Amino acid sequence: MRRLKFGWTMFVAVLLLAGCVSRNSHVISGGSAVELRSFQTRAFDTTDKHQMIRTTIAVLQDLGFIIDKTDEDLGLVTGTKLSGYQIRMSIIVQPRGEKQMAVRASASYNNRAIEDPLPYQDFFSALEKGIFLTAQKID
């Protein structure tokens, strides 16, 4: 009986995950490293690295991630989201020129790199909103 429940649970999980696959499957199978980096990286008009890291941490927590590690000197934030599966995200915040911070996100699903642009777009959309709220001093 337990095996039957486990089997059905896995079947439902596979169906749910299959629904999450993007229609941009060409990116997964043949995307270049430059293309991957282009949707993993965004530049923001700020020079406050500390605040950018704090906002990144808050956004990851809002998205359901547990923060594993932060290193402000390196500009590194890593988090894990466990919800029947494991998504791990690493964020690097570093200066870009004199007036910007570059934020690069790298995500993996069950220890396999995520190359679909949609999760990165979702993260950066949430980060932009978080930056706006921080700038407006709204907690």
Summary of the structure (lengths in Angstrom):
residues: 139
radius of gyration: 17.0
end to end distance: 48.3
largest distance: 62.8
contacts: 356
relative contact order: 0.16
helix: 47%
strand: 29%
